[in-house]
Amino acid sequence: MGPEYATLMSYAEYVRSDVPAPFVLELEARKGKLCYYGVLSSLDPSHPQFREIETKWDSLGTTIAFNMGTVDLTSETREEAIEKYGGGGLVQLLANRDNIKVLSLEPQAGDEVVMLLDQFSPEQIKLYNILKLIARHRRMKVDERELDELVQSSLDALSETPGLEVTPNTLQELDRSIERLLPTMDNWRRITRAWVSPLDSLAFTNEIARTSVSFRGWYMLRLLIHALNDGHHVFAVAEMSNVVMQEPVLRAKFEE
């Protein structure tokens, strides 16, 4: 992490902050412009944030876009895009309409693993990623059979990541890893987000979350700063916390 990122807001500071929601950061660089939209978690096409995204996209004259996660979100209509993927889906739809390139704000999984391996064991990192997946899909209310299939698929993918070719590789091994490393966890299929939140301190998983938030924050900043320095009109959409936490760095960089 370079000194230019020293003012990245911590997650704890974000929680204590009093900012409007959704949170939108707009600024001008010497050559480029940025609209960084911090979305609320909504899949409702009637939510006013989606109309605002469309308006700001058009007024910016977007030349490059950034999304969280995957950049191959496919949908035919505005309603489908939002109902399936939220703000990211809408940005992908607008980019496809205007023939604008979309890049991911997410670091490659392997890059983050390399960083985390300096502080945590491969098994701990693998468990954290699986539990994060479970907590996310628990909010989506998937049934247990579907959840088990998702977990096994994720275990298969993680096992192919360099550095993570370790147990657990099956649901049975997952049971044993959790029993050994997270003995106070009752049922991994029913965990809450607290187990993978950067704000809590239930286990090593929370420390990994804090480390991951910082790593991802400065990774995203580097992408945005590079695009702005290249003179792009940048439209980026991310979770609101990311935008709020990164705002001080971006303002310091471009509002000198």
N, C-alpha and C positions, 0 to 999 in steps of 0.2 A: 504494500500500500504506500503510495507516494505522499509527500507532504501536502500536495494540492487537495487531498481528500481529508485532511485532518479535521475539518469542521462538519463532517458527515454527522447528522443528528442520530443519536442512539434511539433504539426502539422505545426505551423507557421514557425518553424525552418526548417522543412523538405522542405517546399515550397521554402525557400531561399537557400537551399543546391544545390550544383552543383555536381551531381553524374551521372555516366553512367546509361543508361537505355537499357535493363532491368538491375536490380541491384542484384548481387549475392554475398552473404556472405558465405565464406568457412573458417572454423576453426577447430582446433583439441582440444579436452578436454583431460584430463588425460587418460581417457579410451575410450571416444567416438569421433565421428567426425560429423560435421554438414555441410550440403549444404542447405542454406536457399535462395530460389530463389524468387526474387521479380519480378513478371511478369508484362508486359505491357498488357493493355486491348486489346486483339486480339482474334478473332475466325477464323483466317486464318491459315490453316494447313501448308502453305508454309512459314510462318513467321519463321525466323531463331532461335528465342528463343525456339521453340519447339524441334528442333533438338538438341539444346544445353542442354535442360532438359533431353532428352534421353541419351545423352552422359555422363552427370554428374551423372545421376542415376546409370548407369552401372559402372562407375569408382569408385563411392563411396562404392559399396557393401552394399546397403541400407538394414537395418534390421527393420526399422520402418519409417512410413511416416505420414506427417501431411498435411491436406488440410483445406482451408477455407470453412465454411458452411457445407453442408451435406456430408456424406461419403458414400452414396449409389448411386453414379453416375453410371449409366449403359450405356454402349456403346459396340458395337461389333468390331469397327475398329478405327484406329488412327484418321482418318478423321472425323468420327462421334463424337468421344470423344472431339476433339478440337472445331469442329463447334458448338457443343451443350454447352460445359462447359469450353472451354479454357484450361489454364494450369492445373486447378484442374481435369478436365476430363482426361487429358493425364496422370497425376500422378496416378489417380485411375486405369487407364488401365494398366500401368506398374506394379502397386502393385498387381493387379489381376493376371497378367502374372507370377509374381515371388512369389506369395503367401505371400505377405507382408501385415502386418496389417496397416490399415489407420485410423488415429484418426483425429477428428476435432479440429482446433485451436480456434473455436468459443466457448465462454462461453454459458452455458445454459441460455435461455431467462429469466428464473425466477431469476437467480443469478444477472443478470444485473438490472432487475427491482427492486429487493430489494435494491441494491446500489443506484439507481436513486431516489427511493422514499424518501431518506433522504433529497433530495434537490428540488424535483419537485412533482407536484400533479399527481395522477393516470391518469387524463384526458390529461394532458400535455404529459406524457410519451406515452400514446396510440396514440395521434396525431402525435408525432414525428416518431414513428414506421411506421405509415400509410403513412406519407409524404415521408419518406425515401424509402418505397416500390414504391410509385408513381414516384418519381424522377428517380429511377433505371429503371423502366419499360418504362418511357417516352423515355429514350435513346434507348430502344429496339423497339420503334415505334409501340407499340401495339395499336389496335383501341380502341375507347371509350367503346364499349360494353365489350370487353375482360378486359379492365382496371377495369371497375366497378365490374366485377365478381371476379377479383383478390383482389380488395379492400374489398369486402364483405367477401370473404373467410378469409382474414387476420384479419378483425374485429372479425369474429367468433372465430378464434384461440386466438387472444389477450384477448378476453373476458373470456377465460378459464384459463388465466394466473393468479395465485394468486396475488391479489393486483390491478388487472386491470379490475375488474368486475364492470365497470362504463361505462357511456356514453362516446363516441358514440358506438352504436352496429349496426346501419344501415346507409345506405348512407344518408338518410334524417337527422339523428342525427349528422352525420359527417358535413353536411352543417351548422347546427346550432352551433356546437362546434367551427368550424373555424370562423364563423361570430362573435362569442363572444370572442374567445381567439386570433384570428389572423385576425383582421378586415381589415388589409391592403392587404390581399391576395385576388386577383381578382377571380381566378378560380383554385381550387385545382387540377383539372384534367390536367392542363397545367403548373404546377409549374416547376421551374428550380432547379438544385441542390443547388443553393445558399441558399435556405430555410433550408437545412439540412447539410450544409457544416460547418466544424469547423472553417473555416477561416472568415466567414461572421458574421454579427451581425444584422440580420433583425428581429429576435424574440427570444423567449426562446428556440426555436428548435435548434438554433446554439449553445447555451450554453449546451444543452443536448448532442449535437454532440461532443463538446470538452470533456465533462466529460466521454462520452462513449469511445472515442478514447483512453483516458488514461487508463480506466478500462480494455479494451480489450487488450491493449498493455502489461500491466503487467501480465494479465492472460495467454497470449500466451507465454510470457517469462518463466513463471513458468513451463509450459508444456515442453518446449524445454530444459530448464536447467535440469529438472528431468530426461528426456530421455537421455541426454548426460552423466549425472552422473551415470546412470545405464549402461553405456558403449555401447549404441546403435550408429549405423551409421545412422544419422537422415537426411532424405530428407524432406524438408518442402517447400511448395509453398504458397505464399500469395501475396496480392497487394504490389506493389513496396514500397509504403509509409510505410507499416508496417515494412518491412525489414530495410529500412534506419533508421527509428526512433528507432528501437530496437538494431541496431548494436552497439552503444556505451556500452550498458549494457552487451551484450554478450561478446564483446572483453574484457571489464574490468573483467568479471567473469572468462574467460578461457585463457586470454593471459597475466597473471600476471608475 
